[in-house]
């Protein structure tokens, strides 16, 4: 099996590291060649892709891939990969057997704190989530037309080594924003990789929420990290009067509890089922 990860960033690199034993070849694209050394360190063969055209070397490699993961965010023109492949997918990748698309739970929109699952009607609010749902639909149509299994992984807020609340404390940027009733789901990056591994190695199709067990108020996460660090938590800040960028404020416009039961029904078990176990793990590994 040979895998190409389009957009081998934080999640993509972690996926690549978790499937080394399952694939004979793992490639990953990046916009800048300065990222090549990091990808090689992670066991991923690097290819430059800016979203405009495939290089000759990338085109040649795509002829042999059996699995792809699309992790590149939509831009103003939509999904950057689709225009290059939509009318010639199996000509470009004649050995393709499975497609994975990394999306977001943002496609569900706001549900006033109620539970949602993969059967919930999507009603995205933000432009970025609307673009994600459009991309999901386009990939679904493309894969259906080519009789290919497609797994859509809807991810909640991603964190892990180097990207977590402890880093915010180290940078002096930790804040406890409080908005009554607000909760968020989260997902540890290694659990994204493990879920992707399960789906791709078994050629499973469908939509799956890849998210933790416990939607929680964001201020509780900051307070628990402070407890682990043995420091005073930052003061609570009222969301209504907080100085936030428009994008940061928009995240708080969506309030929902996201179920992960569907991926669990496949036998999947989360390494980090909630923020407490994940932060305790990160603290023990990197902060003691």
C-alpha positions in Angstrom: 0.0 0.0 0.0 1.2 3.5 -0.9 -0.2 6.7 0.7 0.0 10.3 -0.3 -1.0 12.9 2.3 -2.0 16.2 0.8 -1.2 18.9 3.3 1.2 17.0 5.7 0.9 19.5 8.6 0.3 18.8 12.3 -2.3 16.1 11.7 -0.9 14.8 8.5 2.6 14.2 9.8 1.2 12.4 12.8 -0.9 10.1 10.6 2.2 9.4 8.6 4.2 8.4 11.7 1.4 6.1 12.9 1.2 4.0 9.7 4.8 3.4 9.0 4.4 -0.4 9.4 1.3 -0.6 7.2 2.5 1.2 4.0 5.5 0.6 1.7 5.5 4.3 0.9 4.3 7.4 2.6 4.4 10.7 0.8 3.3 14.1 2.0 2.9 17.5 0.3 3.9 20.9 1.7 3.7 24.4 0.3 7.3 25.2 1.2 10.5 23.1 0.7 11.8 24.3 4.1 9.5 21.7 5.6 11.1 18.9 3.7 13.6 17.9 6.5 10.8 17.7 9.1 8.8 15.4 6.9 11.8 13.2 6.2 12.4 13.0 10.0 8.9 11.7 10.3 9.4 9.0 7.7 7.4 10.9 5.0 8.8 11.5 1.5 8.2 15.2 0.8 6.7 16.8 -2.3 6.1 20.5 -2.9 2.5 21.4 -3.8 1.2 25.0 -3.8 -2.3 24.1 -4.9 -1.8 25.3 -8.5 -0.4 22.3 -10.3 1.3 18.9 -9.7 5.0 18.8 -10.4 6.3 16.1 -12.7 7.8 14.2 -9.8 4.5 14.3 -7.8 2.5 13.3 -10.8 4.7 10.3 -11.3 4.3 9.2 -7.7 0.5 9.6 -7.8 0.4 6.9 -10.5 1.3 4.3 -7.8 -0.6 5.5 -4.7 -3.3 3.3 -3.4 -4.6 5.7 -0.6 -4.8 9.4 -0.3 -5.7 11.8 2.6 -6.7 15.3 1.8 -5.9 17.6 4.7 -5.5 20.9 2.8 -8.1 23.5 3.9 -10.3 25.1 1.3 -9.3 28.6 0.1 -11.3 31.3 -1.5 -11.7 29.2 -4.6 -12.7 26.1 -2.6 -10.8 22.8 -2.3 -7.5 23.4 -4.1 -7.1 19.7 -5.0 -10.5 19.0 -6.7 -10.0 21.2 -9.8 -6.8 19.3 -10.6 -8.3 15.8 -10.3 -12.1 16.0 -10.6 -12.3 14.9 -14.3 -9.3 12.5 -14.3 -9.0 11.0 -10.9 -8.3 7.5 -11.9 -6.2 8.6 -14.9 -3.9 10.4 -12.5 -4.1 7.7 -9.8 -5.1 4.4 -11.5 -4.2 2.3 -8.4 -6.3 4.4 -6.0 -8.3 2.2 -3.6 -9.4 4.6 -0.7 -9.8 8.3 -0.1 -9.8 10.1 3.3 -10.9 13.7 3.8 -10.1 15.6 7.0 -13.0 17.9 7.8 -14.3 19.7 10.9 -17.2 19.4 13.3 -17.8 23.0 12.5 -20.0 21.8 9.6 -22.8 21.1 12.2 -23.0 24.8 13.1 -24.6 25.9 16.3 -26.9 23.6 18.3 -27.1 25.5 21.6 -25.2 22.9 23.5 -27.2 19.9 22.3 -25.7 16.6 21.2 -25.0 16.0 17.5 -23.9 12.9 15.6 -23.2 12.0 12.0 -26.9 11.9 11.1 -27.5 15.5 12.3 -28.4 17.9 9.6 -25.4 20.3 8.9 -26.1 24.0 9.2 -22.6 25.6 9.2 -22.4 29.2 10.2 -18.8 30.4 9.5 -17.5 30.8 5.9 -14.7 28.3 6.7 -17.2 25.7 7.8 -19.5 26.3 4.8 -16.5 25.8 2.6 -15.7 22.5 4.4 -19.2 21.2 3.9 -19.0 22.1 0.2 -15.7 20.2 0.0 -17.2 17.2 1.7 -20.1 17.1 -0.8 -17.7 17.5 -3.8 -15.5 14.7 -2.6 -18.5 12.5 -2.0 -19.7 13.1 -5.5 -16.3 12.5 -7.0 -15.7 9.2 -5.1 -19.2 8.0 -5.9 -18.7 8.7 -9.6 -15.4 6.6 -9.4 -16.8 3.9 -7.2 -14.2 4.6 -4.5 -14.7 4.4 -0.7 -14.5 7.8 1.0 -14.0 8.3 4.7 -14.8 11.8 6.0 -13.2 12.5 9.4 -14.9 15.4 11.1 -12.4 16.7 13.6 -12.9 18.8 16.7 -10.3 21.1 18.2 -6.9 19.5 17.7 -4.2 19.5 20.3 -1.1 17.5 21.1 2.7 17.9 21.6 3.7 21.5 20.8 0.1 22.6 20.5 -1.7 22.7 23.8 -2.7 24.8 26.8 0.8 24.3 28.4 2.3 26.1 25.4 -0.1 29.0 25.9 1.1 29.2 29.5 4.8 29.2 28.4 4.1 32.0 26.0 2.1 34.0 28.6 -1.0 33.7 26.4 -3.2 31.4 28.6 -6.6 33.0 29.2 -9.8 31.7 30.9 -12.6 33.0 28.7 -16.0 32.3 30.2 -19.2 32.2 28.2 -22.2 30.7 30.1 -23.1 27.3 28.8 -20.3 27.2 26.2 -18.6 23.8 25.6 -16.2 22.5 23.1 -15.0 19.0 22.1 -11.4 18.3 21.5 -9.3 15.6 19.9 -5.7 14.5 20.7 -3.7 14.4 17.4 -2.5 10.8 17.9 -6.2 9.7 18.1 -6.8 11.4 14.7 -3.9 9.3 13.3 -5.1 6.1 14.9 -8.7 6.6 13.6 -7.3 7.3 10.1 -5.2 4.2 10.3 -8.2 2.1 11.2 -10.3 3.5 8.4 -7.7 3.4 5.7 -6.3 -0.1 6.4 -9.8 -1.6 6.3 -10.9 0.6 3.4 -13.9 1.8 5.4 -16.1 4.5 4.0 -18.5 6.9 5.7 -18.6 10.0 7.9 -17.1 9.8 11.3 -16.8 12.3 14.2 -13.2 12.0 15.5 -13.6 13.7 18.9 -13.2 13.1 22.6 -15.8 11.8 25.0 -16.2 14.9 27.0 -17.3 18.3 25.6 -16.2 20.8 28.3 -16.1 24.5 29.0 -12.8 26.0 27.8 -12.0 27.7 31.1 -12.0 24.3 32.8 -9.2 23.1 30.5 -7.0 26.1 31.4 -7.7 25.7 35.1 -6.7 22.0 35.0 -3.5 22.8 33.1 -2.7 25.4 35.8 -3.3 22.8 38.5 -0.9 20.4 36.8 1.7 23.1 36.5 1.3 24.1 40.1 0.5 27.7 39.2 -2.4 30.0 39.7 -4.9 29.9 36.8 -5.3 33.2 34.9 -8.3 35.3 36.0 -11.7 34.6 34.4 -12.5 36.9 31.5 -16.1 37.6 30.4 -16.5 36.6 26.8 -18.8 39.5 26.1 -16.1 42.1 27.0 -13.0 40.1 26.0 -10.6 41.5 23.4 -10.8 38.9 20.6 -10.2 38.7 16.9 -13.3 38.2 14.8 -12.2 34.6 14.0 -11.6 33.8 17.7 -15.0 35.2 18.6 -16.7 33.3 15.8 -15.7 30.0 17.4 -17.8 30.8 20.4 -20.8 31.3 18.1 -21.1 27.5 17.7 -22.0 25.5 20.8 -22.6 21.7 20.6 -21.7 18.4 22.1 -20.4 16.0 19.5 -20.9 12.3 19.8 -18.1 9.8 18.8 -20.1 6.7 19.2 -20.0 5.7 15.5 -16.2 5.3 15.4 -16.4 3.5 18.7 -18.9 1.0 17.2 -16.0 -0.1 14.9 -14.0 -1.1 18.0 -12.0 2.1 18.2 -10.7 3.1 21.6 -9.3 6.5 22.3 -5.9 6.9 23.8 -7.0 10.2 25.3 -10.8 10.2 25.8 -10.9 13.6 27.6 -8.8 16.7 28.2 -7.7 15.6 31.7 -6.1 12.3 30.5 -4.4 14.1 27.6 -3.1 17.0 29.7 -1.8 14.6 32.3 0.0 12.7 29.6 1.5 15.8 28.1 2.6 17.1 31.5 4.2 13.8 32.4 6.1 13.6 29.1 7.1 17.1 28.5 6.8 19.1 31.7 8.4 17.0 34.5 
